[in-house]
Amino acid sequence: SPSPSPSPSPSPSPSPSPTSTTAPVASHGCPATAFRDGKTHVTGTHDNMWCGGTAEYPASPEFNEDHKSQCESHYVDPVQPVPSGYAFDCTGECAPCVYTTNDDGNYICKIDNALKTTGCAGTPSHPATTTRTRLMGSLGAGDNSYCWTALDGYDGDTPKDKCESYFVDPVDPDIPDTYTGGCSGGCSLCIYNTADGTCTAGPKLYPVTPAPAPPPSPSPPPSPSPAPSLPPPSPLPVLSPSPSPS
């Protein structure tokens, strides 16, 4: 008799799609990290990949639009050393790459330090700190990261809006470099002064810790159940005397 036909081989499972190398859209309404949208991620201190490594062209004194586009389609995260398991969420500082000249006049691709940020890592206790761009305050080098720098080089028509799109975190001294924001080191919202056109810091803000809930009141002890009442005893029958014998 003829041999049975072999069973058909199962179709191979499709290969998983490759992981995207572009950044997510900035979340939570934070304008400070909006530069990540659609750009390729360079991982900085994580594995020593930086803006300069994205340039596939020699340094040149001549401006080149294609080189600019290639460079500025990247950003770096993290800029600072980070622990293992880092989430690439800008808490280790991130910054866009910028096509600019170096000291010898050649065009190069490097980090844009003016836009270096850790995002909008404020506190829900003060909602404005969760949507304003964060200035690094006492973690910034040379006092270059406070409210008074927010209008540096600005010549637009809305200085108030520009100033008040920033906040400073931290403002307290001696904050360790491992600080990632959240206002526990003190925050200040930037405030525009119409009288002299300056941008200055408002009062210090800290996270508001809710008061602990009071312990529940102890329940009163249960009342003892009353003993069941017993019926009264039945009276004993009265016996008639026996008659005397005749």
C-alpha positions as CSV (number, residue, x, y, z in Angstrom):
1,S,0.0,0.0,0.0
2,P,1.2,3.6,-0.6
3,S,3.0,5.4,2.2
4,P,0.9,8.2,3.9
5,S,1.8,11.7,2.9
6,P,4.0,13.5,5.5
7,S,2.4,16.1,7.6
8,P,3.1,19.6,6.4
9,S,5.8,21.5,8.4
10,P,4.4,24.3,10.6
11,S,5.0,27.8,9.2
12,P,7.9,29.5,11.1
13,S,6.9,32.3,13.5
14,P,7.5,35.8,12.2
15,S,10.6,37.5,13.6
16,P,9.9,40.2,16.1
17,S,10.1,43.7,14.8
18,P,13.3,45.5,15.7
19,T,13.1,48.0,18.5
20,S,12.8,51.6,17.4
21,T,15.9,53.7,17.9
22,T,13.9,57.0,18.0
23,A,12.8,58.7,21.2
24,P,9.3,58.8,22.5
25,V,7.3,62.0,22.4
26,A,8.0,64.1,25.5
27,S,5.6,63.0,28.2
28,H,3.6,64.8,30.9
29,G,3.7,68.1,29.1
30,C,7.3,68.7,29.9
31,P,8.8,71.1,27.4
32,A,12.4,70.6,28.5
33,T,12.7,67.2,26.8
34,A,10.6,67.9,23.7
35,F,13.8,67.8,21.7
36,R,13.8,64.0,22.0
37,D,10.8,63.6,19.8
38,G,11.7,61.6,16.7
39,K,15.4,61.8,17.2
40,T,17.9,59.0,17.4
41,H,19.2,58.2,20.9
42,V,22.9,58.3,21.7
43,T,23.6,56.7,25.0
44,G,26.5,58.9,26.4
45,T,28.0,57.6,29.6
46,H,26.0,54.4,29.4
47,D,28.4,53.0,26.7
48,N,30.5,56.0,25.6
49,M,28.4,57.0,22.6
50,W,28.3,60.7,22.1
51,C,27.3,63.4,19.5
52,G,30.8,63.4,17.9
53,G,30.4,59.7,17.1
54,T,27.3,60.5,14.9
55,A,29.4,62.6,12.5
56,E,30.3,60.6,9.4
57,Y,32.3,63.5,7.9
58,P,35.6,65.2,8.7
59,A,35.7,68.5,10.6
60,S,35.6,71.4,8.1
61,P,35.6,75.2,8.3
62,E,32.7,75.2,5.7
63,F,29.1,74.9,6.8
64,N,27.2,72.0,5.4
65,E,23.5,71.7,5.7
66,D,23.5,67.9,5.3
67,H,26.0,67.5,8.1
68,K,23.9,69.8,10.3
69,S,20.8,67.6,9.7
70,Q,22.7,64.4,10.4
71,C,24.2,65.8,13.6
72,E,21.0,67.4,15.0
73,S,18.9,64.3,14.4
74,H,20.5,62.9,17.6
75,Y,20.4,63.5,21.3
76,V,22.4,62.1,24.3
77,D,20.9,60.4,27.4
78,P,22.5,60.1,29.9
79,V,25.2,62.8,30.2
80,Q,26.1,62.0,33.8
81,P,27.2,58.6,35.2
82,V,24.1,56.6,36.1
83,P,23.5,53.3,38.0
84,S,22.7,50.1,36.2
85,G,19.1,49.7,35.2
86,Y,18.9,53.4,34.1
87,A,15.5,54.1,32.4
88,F,16.8,56.6,29.8
89,D,14.3,59.1,31.1
90,C,16.6,62.2,31.3
91,T,17.0,62.0,35.0
92,G,20.7,61.4,34.3
93,E,20.7,64.6,32.2
94,C,20.0,64.6,28.5
95,A,20.8,67.1,25.7
96,P,20.4,67.5,22.0
97,C,23.3,67.3,19.6
98,V,24.2,70.6,17.9
99,Y,26.2,71.4,14.8
100,T,28.5,74.2,15.7
101,T,32.1,75.5,15.5
102,N,34.9,74.6,17.9
103,D,37.7,76.8,19.0
104,D,39.7,76.4,15.8
105,G,36.7,77.4,13.6
106,N,35.9,73.9,12.3
107,Y,32.3,72.7,12.3
108,I,31.7,69.8,14.7
109,C,28.8,67.9,16.3
110,K,28.6,68.2,20.1
111,I,26.2,68.4,23.0
112,D,24.2,71.5,23.3
113,N,25.0,72.4,26.9
114,A,22.4,75.3,26.8
115,L,19.6,72.8,26.6
116,K,21.0,70.1,28.9
117,T,18.3,69.1,31.3
118,T,16.9,66.5,33.6
119,G,13.4,67.2,32.4
120,C,10.6,68.5,34.6
121,A,11.3,66.4,37.7
122,G,9.3,68.6,40.1
123,T,6.6,67.5,42.6
124,P,2.9,67.1,42.3
125,S,2.7,69.1,45.5
126,H,3.4,72.1,43.2
127,P,2.0,71.3,39.8
128,A,3.8,74.1,37.9
129,T,7.1,72.3,38.6
130,T,5.9,69.3,36.6
131,T,5.4,71.2,33.4
132,R,8.1,73.9,33.5
133,T,11.6,73.4,32.2
134,R,14.0,72.6,35.0
135,L,17.1,74.7,35.7
136,M,19.7,72.8,37.7
137,G,20.3,75.5,40.3
138,S,23.0,74.5,42.9
139,L,23.9,71.5,40.7
140,G,24.7,73.8,37.8
141,A,28.3,74.9,37.1
142,G,29.3,78.4,37.9
143,D,25.8,79.7,38.9
144,N,24.8,79.3,35.2
145,S,21.6,77.5,35.9
146,Y,19.3,79.8,37.9
147,C,16.3,82.0,36.9
148,W,18.5,85.0,36.0
149,T,19.9,83.1,33.1
150,A,16.5,82.3,31.6
151,L,16.5,85.4,29.5
152,D,20.1,85.3,28.4
153,G,20.2,86.1,24.7
154,Y,16.4,86.4,24.5
155,D,15.1,89.3,22.3
156,G,11.6,88.1,21.7
157,D,8.3,89.8,22.5
158,T,7.2,87.6,25.4
159,P,9.9,87.7,28.1
160,K,7.4,87.0,30.9
161,D,6.3,83.8,29.2
162,K,9.9,82.8,28.6
163,C,11.0,83.5,32.1
164,E,8.0,81.8,33.7
165,S,8.5,78.6,31.7
166,Y,11.3,77.7,34.0
167,F,11.8,76.6,37.6
168,V,15.0,75.8,39.6
169,D,15.6,72.5,41.4
170,P,17.6,72.3,43.6
171,V,18.2,75.6,45.3
172,D,19.6,74.3,48.6
173,P,23.4,74.1,48.9
174,D,25.4,70.9,49.2
175,I,23.1,68.7,47.2
176,P,24.8,65.5,46.1
177,D,25.3,64.9,42.4
178,T,23.1,61.9,42.6
179,Y,20.1,64.1,43.2
180,T,17.4,63.6,40.5
181,G,14.9,66.3,41.3
182,G,11.6,66.2,43.1
183,C,12.0,69.4,45.1
184,S,13.4,67.7,48.2
185,G,16.4,69.9,47.7
186,G,14.2,73.0,47.4
187,C,12.5,74.4,44.2
188,S,11.8,77.9,43.1
189,L,9.4,79.0,40.3
190,C,10.9,81.7,38.1
191,I,9.0,85.0,38.2
192,Y,9.3,87.9,35.7
193,N,9.6,91.4,37.1
194,T,8.0,93.9,34.8
195,A,9.6,96.9,36.6
196,D,13.2,96.0,35.6
197,G,12.7,93.2,33.1
198,T,14.6,90.6,35.1
199,C,13.8,87.0,35.9
200,T,14.2,86.0,39.5
201,A,13.4,83.1,41.8
202,G,10.2,82.9,43.9
203,P,10.0,81.4,47.4
204,K,11.4,78.0,48.1
205,L,9.1,75.1,47.7
206,Y,9.3,71.6,49.1
207,P,7.1,68.5,48.7
208,V,4.1,68.6,50.9
209,T,4.0,65.4,53.0
210,P,0.4,64.6,53.9
211,A,-0.3,64.2,57.6
212,P,-0.6,60.6,58.7
213,A,-4.1,59.4,59.1
214,P,-5.1,59.1,62.8
215,P,-5.3,55.6,64.1
216,P,-8.8,54.1,64.1
217,S,-10.7,54.5,67.4
218,P,-10.8,51.3,69.4
219,S,-14.1,49.5,69.3
220,P,-16.0,49.3,72.6
221,P,-15.9,45.9,74.1
222,P,-19.1,43.9,73.3
223,S,-21.8,44.0,76.0
224,P,-22.2,40.6,77.7
225,S,-25.3,38.8,76.7
226,P,-27.9,38.7,79.4
227,A,-28.4,35.3,81.0
228,P,-31.6,33.6,79.8
229,S,-34.4,33.9,82.4
230,L,-35.5,30.6,83.8
231,P,-39.2,29.9,84.4
232,P,-40.3,29.9,88.1
233,P,-40.2,26.5,89.7
234,S,-43.5,24.6,89.8
235,P,-45.1,24.3,93.3
236,L,-44.9,20.9,94.9
237,P,-48.3,19.1,95.1
238,V,-50.0,19.1,98.6
239,L,-50.6,15.6,99.8
240,S,-53.9,14.8,101.6
241,P,-53.5,13.1,105.0
242,S,-54.2,9.4,105.0
243,P,-57.5,8.5,106.9
244,S,-57.1,7.0,110.4
245,P,-58.0,3.3,110.7
246,S,-61.4,2.6,112.4
